[in-house]
Amino acid sequence: MNLLELLTSFEPHPALAVILGLSIAIYTLGANLAWVARRHWTMRSGRLGRVTLRLSTSRVARVIGEITRWLYYLAFPWATLMLGYTTTRALGIWRMDWLAGIVPVALLALGAGAVMVWVWRPYARTVHPHAIDETGWNWARQIVEAFYQQAHWAFYRSAPILWLGDGYWGTVFGLGLILIEGWSNPSVRAHVEEITRADAPLWSAGLAIVSALVFILTQNTWYCLIVHLILVLVLRGAIGFPRAHPSSEN
């Protein structure tokens, strides 16, 4: 029996639970190791510290990092789907009723946008220019990241939906897993505790909540992605978040 035959022989629900647990464990371990390494090497000086910094920011390191992120965000849900552990329906990516979801999604997007502007506009004005998206990503990269996040969140929703047999509670359970995973990252916890850096994790949490609400209404991950892109590409600029630090603060 080869590896593929062994994997396909597992019962879907237990196998999906193992893979989901492995995904959370990988994220938690990777985030904590990166946090420890970053704090350790930033406090080191001398030649070794400079070499380590150069290696960690090299082109090869960036390529490896991108491949790793692609595998983590996209390969996990794709593999579970190909192995029959999950379904396109639970993921919300196939045979969707698009017309039935247009009005609810439009109303929810308008409501979410209004709430986010109401919450974030005073924050951006008060804490500006520190409360920003420090990545400096262009619009194309923002779209890629939105795909990553929505694929990841759809995967975390699909397992509870199949276990519970209920789209509403499965989505709520999946949202809880997403928030728990995010909180396991020490960098996220540190940023939340600092008012001038809290916008990034709180903004991501807000997007996850909006995505969950859209999925509960429509069972359609593509609608979740559309709303996500509208909020990221349009609303952040309207709120007043700049894309990078002024040169005097770099």
N, C-alpha and C positions, 0 to 999 in steps of 0.2 A: 504494500500500500504506500503510495507516494504522499507527499505533504498535502497536495490539493484534495486527494480523496479522503485523507484523515480529517481535514478541516470541514469538508462538506458532510461528513458523517456525524458531526456534532448536532445536538438539538439546538434549534435557532435561539430560543430565549436564554438558556444558560450561556451559550456562546456569545450572544450579544452583550450580556451582563459582564462577562469576562473582558471583552474588547473595550467596552465602555469604561470599566474600572481601570484597564491598562492605559487608556487614553488620559484619564484624569491623573493617574500616577505618573505618567511620563511628563505631563505638563507641570505638575507640582514639583517633581524632582528637578526637571530642567530649570524651572524658574528659581528655585532655591539655590541650586548650584551656581547659576549665573549671578545671582545676588551676592553670594559669598565670594565668588571669584572677582567680581567687580569691586567690591569693597576691599578685598585683600590687595589687589594689584594697584588700585588707585592710591593706596597708602604706601606702596613701595616706590622707592626712587632708585636712581642709578641705571646701569646698563640693562639689567635683567627686566626692570619695569618698562623701560623704553622698548625693548625687543618684544615683550609680551603684548604691549599696546599696539605695536606695529603689526604683529601677526594677527591679532584679533580684529583689526580694521582693514586687513589686506583684501584684495580682490578674491583670492581663493576662499578666505574665511566667509566673505559675503555670499559667494556662490554656494558654499556648503550650507550656510544658514538658510538661503532661499530654498534649496532642495529639501532641507529638513522641514521647513514650514509647509511646503507644498505636500510632502508626504503626510504630515500630521493633520493638516486641515482637510485635504481632499482624498488621500489614499484610504484613510480609515472608513469614511462613509461609503466610498466606492467599493472597497473590499467586502464590507458587510453586505452590500447589495448584491454583488456578484456571487457571493457564497450562499445567498438565500437567507441570511440571518435577519434582514430587514426588507421592507417593500418600498416601491416608489410611492405608494399611497401614504405610508407612514412618514416618509421623507417629504411628501408634498411637492413632488417634482413632475408628476405625469398624470394624464387624464384629469386635468383640473377643469372645473366649471368656471370659466373666466367671466362670463357675463353676470353670473349671480354675485360675484364679489366686487364689481366695479363701484357701486354706490357705497357699501360699507367701508371699503378701503379708502375711497376718496374722503368720506366724512372722518374716518379715523386719522388719516394723514393730516387733514386740516386741523383736527383737534389736537393731535400730538404736536404739530408745528406751533400752534398757538400756545400750548402749555410750555413747550421748550423755550420759546421766545420770552414768555413771561417769567420763567425761572432763571434763564441764563443771561438775559440782557443786563439786569443789574449787576450780576457777577462779573460779566465781561467789562462793564464800565468801571467797576470798583477796583478789580484786581489787575486789569490791563496795565502793562503789556505782558505780564507773566502767565496769565491763564490762556494758554495757546496750544495748538497742535504743534509740538516741537519736531515732528518728523520732517516737515517741509515737503511732503509728498505732493506730486502734481495730481491732476484729476485722474489720469490713467491709473496711477498707483492706488488712488483711493478706491477706484472701481474694483481692482484686484483684491484689495483688502476687504471690501464689502462682500465679494464672492467667498473669500476664505471664512469670514465670520458667519455668513448665512449657511454655508455648507456645514460648518462646525455645529452651529446651533440646531440645524435640522437633524443632524445625527443624534444630538443629545435629547431632542424631543422624540425622535422616532422610537427609541428603545422603551421609554415609559408608556408611550401610546400603545405599543404592541403588548407590553406586559399587562397594562390595566384594561386594555380594550376600550379606552375612552379618550377622545381627542382633547377634551377640555382639561381633565385632570392629568393626562399624560403630558400636555404642554406645560401646565403649571409645575409638575414634577421636574420636567426637563429644564425649565427656567431656574428652578432651585439648584440643580446640578451646575448650571452655567455660572450662577452667582457664587456658589461654593468654590468652584474651580478658580474663578477669578480672585477670590479672597485668599486662596492658598498661595498667591504670588506675593512675596514680601515687598516687592517694588510697588505693587498696587496699594498695599496697606500703608506703606510709607507716604505715598502721594496723597492718599485720602486724608491722612493726618495733617498735611500741610496745605493750607487754604490756597496758596498760589500754584499748587501743582495738582489739585484735586479734580480739575476739569476732565482730564483724559479718562481715568477709570469711571468716574460718575457718568460721563457722556456715553461710554460704551455700555454701562449698565442700563442707562435709559434706552439706548437702541435695542438692547436685548429684550427689555420689557415691551417696547412698542412692537417688536417683531413677534413676540409671543401673542400679543393681542390681535395682530393682523392674522396670525395663523389660526387662532381660535375662531375668528370670524369666517375665514375663507378656506382653511386647510390647504393653502397654496403658498409654497415657499418663494415662488417667483414674485408674488405680490409683496412678500416680506422684503425681498431684495430691492424691488422698485421703490418702496417707501424708504428703505435704508439709504439708497442712493440720493433720493430727494433731500433727505434730512442732512446727509453728509456734504453733498456738493452744493446745495443751495442755502440751507438754513444756517450753517456755521458762519458763512460770510455775512448773512443778514443779521445775525446776532451781534457780530462785531469781533469775532475771534480772528486775529491776524494769523498768517501762516508761519511766521518765523520771528525770532527775536530781532529787535533793532540792532544794527551793527555795533553800537556802543555797549551792548550787553552780552555780546558773544564772548 
